[in-house]
Amino acid sequence: MKFIDSTEILVRAGDGGAGMVSFRSARNMPKLGCDGGDGGFGGDVFLIGNRQLNTLSSLRYKSEYRAAHGERGGTNNCTGANGETLLIQVPLGTEAFDSTTGELIGEVLTDKQQLLVAKGGKRGLGNQRFVSATHQSAEEYTSGTKGQQAELRLELKLLADVGLAGLPNAGKSTLLSRISSARPKIADYPFTTLVPNLGVVDLTDSDDLLYESIVVADVPGLIEGASEGRGLGLAFLRHLERTKVIAYVIDAFDLSEATPLETFELLRNEMLQHSPEIADKRSLIILNKLDLASPDTVDAKIAELSRPLLDQGHEVFSISAVQGRGLKGLKRRLYEIVRESADAGSLKEDSLDPAASAISQAVSDLFMVRFKLPDLPKHP
């Protein structure tokens, strides 16, 4: 399946059904009373999360989606059927933007979560609604209103606990294939990985019993200038925005003679240019390709390469993804950092003073009432 992480679609909600003009009648007794029913509501359009989808490719070849219209009202005060709701399946992590204004409408993050993107039209009223004491033979009715229409730009940001970032050919795909069941394309030339790949990393105890798992994303290699559109970086940097941890995978024996510290600073600078939030995430530096060093000198060499990073307070792991050296400890440490990041986020939310929040809300409500301000739009 081709990886699609951005697409545009047009959605149209259903129109409301018109009301009916009708009168009860019997032989030689026309117009015994109004009995025209209301129309049905137009169908809404929702995006719905589907955890089994990984891309937006299912929407690539259909550009327009329409919900059903509400039916016209019937006789005998029968209400027309409502238009059927249209549910558009999207992968988790999908954001919906208004293509015209660029405004974020909302995002779908959980399985079965629904996001309203177009509201169906209101139903029309039948003539029985217009009957009064002085107007018994009403012939008035209303038509249903038009359903909403929207041009949407859908963007997918992968949901992963750990994002693997590094230069092309640093060994990210090999690492993902060794710690998970993912099978990304692997070769010895740059930009082998052209699309992000996800892998589930299972954690086991000493008895090989599964006790936890994390999701790791392998993002196409970054190069200098990626935040400005060079290489493949700009298209995929956003996939790191929702990760809890960034793991910088660095070729410890890169023939370009750049030190691991220089490579790390290059990668982090590109992320900083794209989004300061990404650069400030918890991180781990992975020095890969120990298998390329002489067994007699590998320990001394790694100590020499790691020292500048350790002196700056960075956490460093040295591994050989090809040989599988150091992977068990790396998996456990990644899990620990993910848990620490999640716990820190929960603690930050819990630390908010509920009394202060309540007072702030009360003052805001009073201000709104006092000056009769309109309701502000709610942003997701």
C-alpha positions in Angstrom: 0.0 0.0 0.0 1.4 3.4 -1.0 2.0 5.7 2.0 -0.2 8.8 1.8 0.0 11.3 4.6 -1.8 14.3 3.1 -4.8 14.6 0.8 -7.7 17.0 0.1 -11.4 16.0 -0.1 -14.8 17.8 -0.5 -17.5 16.8 1.9 -21.2 17.7 1.6 -23.7 17.1 4.3 -27.3 16.2 3.4 -30.0 18.8 2.9 -33.0 18.9 5.2 -36.2 17.5 3.8 -39.1 19.9 3.0 -42.3 19.9 5.0 -45.5 18.6 3.6 -48.8 20.4 2.9 -51.6 18.0 3.4 -55.2 17.9 4.7 -57.2 15.1 6.1 -60.3 14.4 4.0 -63.3 12.1 3.7 -66.0 11.8 1.1 -67.7 15.1 0.7 -65.7 16.5 3.6 -62.5 18.0 2.2 -59.9 19.7 4.5 -60.8 18.2 7.8 -57.6 19.5 9.2 -53.9 19.9 8.4 -51.8 16.7 8.6 -48.6 17.6 6.7 -45.5 16.2 8.4 -42.1 17.6 8.9 -39.2 16.7 6.7 -36.1 14.7 7.9 -32.8 16.2 9.0 -29.9 16.0 6.5 -27.2 13.5 7.2 -24.0 14.7 9.0 -20.5 13.9 7.8 -18.0 12.6 10.4 -14.4 11.4 10.3 -14.1 8.3 12.3 -10.8 6.8 13.7 -9.8 3.3 12.5 -6.8 1.8 14.2 -6.3 -0.7 11.4 -5.5 2.0 8.8 -2.0 3.3 8.5 -2.3 5.8 5.6 -4.8 8.1 3.9 -4.5 6.2 0.7 -8.1 5.0 0.8 -9.2 8.6 0.3 -6.7 9.4 -2.5 -8.9 8.4 -5.4 -12.3 9.7 -4.3 -12.4 13.5 -3.9 -16.0 14.1 -2.9 -18.1 12.6 -0.2 -21.9 13.2 0.2 -24.2 12.3 3.1 -27.9 11.5 2.3 -30.6 14.1 2.2 -33.5 14.1 4.6 -36.8 12.9 3.1 -39.9 15.1 2.5 -42.6 15.0 5.2 -45.6 12.8 4.6 -49.3 12.8 5.2 -51.0 11.9 8.4 -48.4 13.9 10.3 -45.6 11.5 9.3 -42.1 12.9 9.6 -39.7 12.2 6.7 -36.7 9.9 7.4 -33.5 11.6 8.4 -30.6 11.4 6.0 -28.1 8.7 6.9 -24.9 9.8 8.6 -21.7 9.4 6.5 -18.7 8.1 8.4 -15.3 8.5 6.6 -12.7 6.1 7.9 -9.3 7.7 8.7 -6.1 6.4 10.5 -5.4 7.6 14.0 -3.4 10.8 14.1 -5.4 12.5 11.3 -5.8 16.2 11.4 -8.6 18.0 9.5 -8.0 21.6 8.2 -10.3 23.9 6.3 -8.5 24.2 2.9 -9.7 27.7 2.4 -8.7 29.3 5.7 -6.1 26.8 6.9 -8.0 26.6 10.3 -7.6 23.4 12.2 -11.1 21.8 12.6 -10.0 18.9 14.8 -8.0 15.7 15.0 -8.8 12.0 15.4 -6.6 10.3 17.9 -8.5 7.3 19.2 -10.2 4.3 17.7 -13.9 4.9 16.9 -13.5 8.6 17.7 -15.8 10.7 15.6 -15.1 14.3 14.3 -18.0 16.3 12.8 -16.8 18.0 9.6 -20.1 18.9 8.0 -23.5 19.4 9.7 -26.7 18.2 8.0 -29.4 20.7 7.1 -32.4 21.3 9.3 -35.7 19.8 8.5 -38.5 21.8 7.0 -41.9 22.1 8.8 -45.2 20.7 7.5 -48.4 22.7 7.4 -49.7 21.2 10.7 -47.1 23.3 12.4 -48.8 26.5 11.3 -52.3 25.8 12.6 -53.6 28.2 15.1 -57.0 29.1 16.5 -57.6 31.6 13.8 -55.8 29.8 11.0 -57.2 26.2 10.7 -56.4 25.6 7.1 -52.8 26.5 6.9 -51.1 26.0 3.6 -47.7 27.2 4.7 -44.7 25.0 5.0 -40.9 25.4 5.0 -38.2 23.9 3.0 -35.3 22.2 4.6 -32.0 24.1 4.9 -28.9 23.2 2.9 -26.3 20.9 4.5 -22.8 22.3 5.2 -20.1 21.9 2.6 -16.4 21.9 3.4 -13.1 21.5 1.5 -10.8 19.6 3.8 -7.1 19.1 3.9 -6.3 15.9 5.8 -2.9 15.4 7.3 -1.6 12.3 9.1 0.8 12.5 11.9 1.9 9.1 13.1 1.1 8.2 16.7 4.2 6.6 18.2 5.9 6.6 21.5 9.5 6.8 20.1 10.6 8.5 16.9 13.9 7.4 15.3 15.7 10.4 13.8 19.0 10.4 12.0 21.0 11.0 8.8 20.3 8.8 5.8 21.9 5.3 6.1 22.4 5.6 9.9 20.8 2.2 10.5 17.3 3.3 11.7 15.4 0.8 9.5 17.8 -2.0 10.5 17.3 -1.1 14.2 13.5 -1.1 13.8 13.5 -4.5 12.1 15.6 -6.0 14.9 13.5 -4.7 17.8 10.1 -5.1 16.3 8.3 -7.2 13.7 8.3 -4.3 11.2 10.0 -5.1 7.9 11.1 -1.8 6.3 13.2 -1.7 3.2 16.9 -2.0 4.0 19.8 -1.3 1.7 23.3 0.2 1.9 22.5 3.4 0.1 21.1 6.7 1.4 17.3 7.4 1.4 16.4 3.8 1.3 13.5 4.7 3.6 11.1 6.8 1.6 8.1 6.6 3.9 7.7 6.4 7.7 7.4 2.9 9.2 5.8 1.8 12.5 6.9 -1.1 14.6 5.5 -2.5 17.9 8.4 -3.3 20.3 7.4 -5.9 22.9 9.0 -5.9 26.3 9.5 -9.3 28.1 10.6 -10.2 31.6 13.3 -12.7 32.6 10.9 -15.6 31.8 10.1 -14.2 28.3 6.6 -13.2 29.4 5.2 -10.1 27.6 4.5 -7.3 30.1 4.4 -4.1 28.0 4.9 -2.7 24.5 5.8 0.6 22.8 5.4 1.9 19.3 8.5 3.1 17.4 8.5 5.1 14.2 11.3 5.1 11.7 11.3 8.4 9.8 13.1 8.9 6.5 16.6 10.3 6.9 17.2 14.0 7.6 19.9 16.1 6.0 21.1 19.7 6.6 18.3 22.0 5.4 15.6 19.5 6.0 13.5 22.1 7.8 13.6 24.2 4.7 12.5 21.5 2.4 15.8 19.8 1.4 15.7 16.0 1.0 12.7 14.3 2.4 12.8 15.8 5.9 10.2 18.6 5.6 7.5 16.1 4.5 8.0 13.8 7.5 9.3 15.9 10.4 5.8 16.4 11.5 5.5 12.7 12.2 7.8 13.3 15.2 5.5 15.9 16.8 3.4 13.4 18.7 6.1 11.1 19.9 7.1 11.2 23.5 10.8 10.4 22.9 13.2 11.2 20.1 16.0 8.6 19.6 18.8 10.1 17.6 20.5 7.2 15.7 24.0 8.1 14.7 26.5 6.2 12.7 29.4 6.1 15.2 31.9 5.3 12.4 30.6 7.7 9.7 33.2 8.1 6.9 32.4 11.8 6.5 34.6 12.4 9.6 31.8 14.3 11.4 31.8 13.5 15.1 28.7 12.1 16.8 28.3 15.5 18.7 28.4 17.4 15.4 25.9 15.0 13.8 23.6 15.3 16.8 23.8 19.1 16.8 22.9 19.1 13.1 19.9 16.9 13.6 18.7 18.8 16.6 19.1 22.2 14.8 16.9 21.0 12.0 14.2 19.9 14.4 14.5 23.2 16.3 14.0 25.1 13.0 10.9 23.0 12.3 9.4 23.0 15.7 10.9 23.9 19.1 8.5 21.5 20.7 10.1 18.6 18.9 13.6 19.6 19.8 12.7 19.9 23.5 11.3 16.4 23.8 13.0 13.7 25.9 15.8 12.2 23.9 18.3 9.4 23.7 21.4 9.2 21.5 22.1 5.8 19.9 25.6 5.3 18.6 25.1 2.5 16.0 27.3 0.2 13.9 29.8 -1.0 16.5 30.3 -4.0 14.2 32.4 -1.8 12.0 35.1 -1.3 14.7 37.9 -3.6 15.6 36.9 -5.8 18.6 40.1 -4.8 20.3 39.5 -1.0 20.1 35.7 -0.7 20.0 35.3 0.0 23.7 38.0 2.7 23.8 36.6 4.2 20.6 33.0 4.4 21.8 34.2 5.9 25.1 36.1 8.6 23.1 33.1 9.4 20.9 30.6 9.4 23.8 32.5 11.6 26.1 31.6 15.0 24.4 27.9 14.0 24.4 28.0 12.8 28.1 29.7 16.0 29.1 26.7 17.9 27.8 24.3 15.8 29.8 23.0 13.6 27.0 22.2 9.9 27.5 24.1 7.7 25.2 23.6 4.0 24.2 26.0 2.1 21.9 24.7 -0.7 19.8 25.1 -2.8 16.7 21.7 -3.2 15.0 23.1 -5.7 12.5 24.6 -8.0 15.2 21.9 -7.3 17.8 24.4 -6.0 20.4 22.9 -3.8 23.2 19.3 -4.1 21.8 17.8 -5.7 24.9 19.0 -2.9 27.2 18.1 -0.2 24.6 14.5 -1.5 24.4 14.1 -1.5 28.2 15.6 2.0 28.5 13.3 3.4 25.8 10.3 1.9 27.6 11.4 3.5 30.9 11.8 7.0 29.3 8.4 6.7 27.6 6.8 5.9 30.9 8.7 8.7 32.7 7.5 11.1 30.0 3.9 10.0 30.3 4.1 10.2 34.1 5.6 13.7 33.9 2.8 14.8 31.6 0.1 13.5 34.0 1.8 15.2 36.9 1.9 18.5 35.1 -1.8 18.3 34.5 -2.5 17.3 38.1 -0.4 20.1 39.5 -2.9 22.7 38.2 -4.7 24.4 41.1 -8.4 23.4 40.7 -9.5 26.3 42.9 -7.6 28.8 40.8 -9.0 27.3 37.6 -12.6 27.6 39.1 -12.1 31.2 40.1 -10.6 32.0 36.6 -13.6 30.4 34.9 -16.1 32.3 37.2 -14.4 35.6 36.4 -14.5 34.8 32.7 -18.2 33.8 32.8 -19.0 37.0 34.7 -17.2 39.1 32.1 -19.0 37.4 29.3 -22.4 38.1 30.9 -21.6 41.7 32.0 -20.6 42.8 28.5 -22.8 40.4 26.6 -19.9 39.2 24.5 -20.6 36.5 21.8 -19.4 33.0 22.4 -15.9 32.5 21.3 -15.2 29.7 18.8 -13.9 26.5 20.3 -10.6 25.3 19.0 -9.7 21.6 19.3 
